[in-house]
Amino acid sequence: MQNISWEPTSWQALNAAQQANYPDEKHLAEVVAELKKLPPIVTSWEVDKLSEHIAAAQRGEVFILQGGDCAESFSDCSSESIVAKLKILLQMSTVMQYGLKKPVVRVGRMAGQYAKPRSADLESKNGQELPSYRGDIINRSPFTSDDRVPDPKLILRGYERAALTMNFVRSLIDGGFVDLHHPEYWDLDWLGHSEMADRYNKIISTITESIDFIESTSGRPLFLSQKAEIYAAHEGLHLPYEQSQTRYIERTGNWYNLTTHFPWIGMRTAELEGAHVEYFRGVANPMGIKIGPGMTSEWLQGLLTILNPDKLPGRITLIHRFGANAIEKHLPGLIEAVNDIKSPVLWVCDPMHGNTESTADGTKTRRFENISSELESAFKVHKKMGTYLGGVHLELTGENVTECTGGARGLSDEDLSKAYKSQVDPRLNYEQAMEIALGISGMQAKTNND
């Protein structure tokens, strides 16, 4: 991959949307310089391996499960929180792999999802106007003048929390936490209260019996039952942070963003001549592009031309988010636009963001039936267009929160106040996420039979 006239700092000459206004630019530069010297959070070998998985998913050989918090907080960097995230990703991928009959690669919205785009630079409360909260890596959530000032020290804290998270994830994997011989490690206490428990337990029982049979007949352990790859992803929003860990790797002759395996770019920062697109075009990571109703065919073709001029497999993932009522109207035209320029992409459905709404009292929520409906429509549209839906992108948690309505327990608007913990967007709770995972194989089977 050739980067003509590109450096990790090239973006600084262009308009950079959604960036914090740091009052002390000297302090910011010092932090970026310090981060540049610190060890990377991920390795280029891991990044290249994920590119291979995504290329396989583009061919229909693999399915990608991407999930996690809308926005991580520093306080969530605890063993309990990280274990809960791993449990839900592992359980979901296990039942999806069983139903889809193909490998499922796990990509967590974790170890760096500390910055969020905002619709306005300022926020008003009780007649006072302060900078908007942009995530723990930039400023603090309490509505005070001191907390809302962007603080460069928080970038270092974000790096530290991300590194601690990835190190603990690797330790769990190496320690056997994901060993399919011991699925009881993954069980959350309240699984037994779910109507889906019997179905889930039958799947796990079938898998473990199959593993035991293969190992007894072959006389050796089944390696894939003991190891699982977990990749990290976050929105590449905060450009000074992304720049600070961008390294040139002699082995491949490419630049890599080593804050994460899989950065993605949102529509708010996807201007063709903007700073984010300029930064993204220069790194070798596989990357996502969020696309919604405002994305035009010409805009999308321009992004693909800039970000993947050599049409490399495994480089670009298009994460579409239209809403249950709009996907069948908007998605086909964008599929045609991509097909017209013959650019290889992985199509992933994000059924969360297009289905956000507010209750009568102003609480943000998402209806489970709309989430499920958009996902089912995505399978149908791709089948009709001759393309392959190769992944799902979900905002979820392993906790028993009440942020999205519906699902197996039939949560209502009145139930939301019981355990609403998100500071940004509503997430699927454990049971709702598992219900989506159990339903995906059925959606694909139904689509194939239509």
Buried (B, 14 or more C-beta within 10 A) or exposed (E): BEEEEBEBEBBBEBEBBBBBEBEEEEEBEEBBEBBEEEEBBBBBEBBBBBBBBBBBBBEEEBBBBBBBBBBBBBEBBEEEBBBBBBBBBBBBBBBBBBBBEBBBBBBBBBBBBBBBBBEEEEBEEEEEEBBBBBBBBBBBBEBEEEBBBBBBEBBBBBBBBBBBBBEBBEEBBEEEBBBBBEBEBBBBEEBEEBEBBEBBBEBBEEBBEBBEEEBEEEEEEBEEBBEBBBBBBBBBBBBBBBBBBBBEBEEBEBBBBBBBBBBBBBBBBBBEEBBBBBBBBBBBBBBBBBBBBEBEBEBBBBBBBBBBEEBBBBBBBBBBBBBBEBBBEBBBEBBEBBEEEEBBBBBBBBBBBBBBEEEEEEBBBBBBEBBBBBBBBBBBBBBBBEBBBBBBBBBBBBBBBBBBBBBBBEBEEEBBEEEBEBEBBBBBBBBBBBBBBBBBBEBBBBBEEE
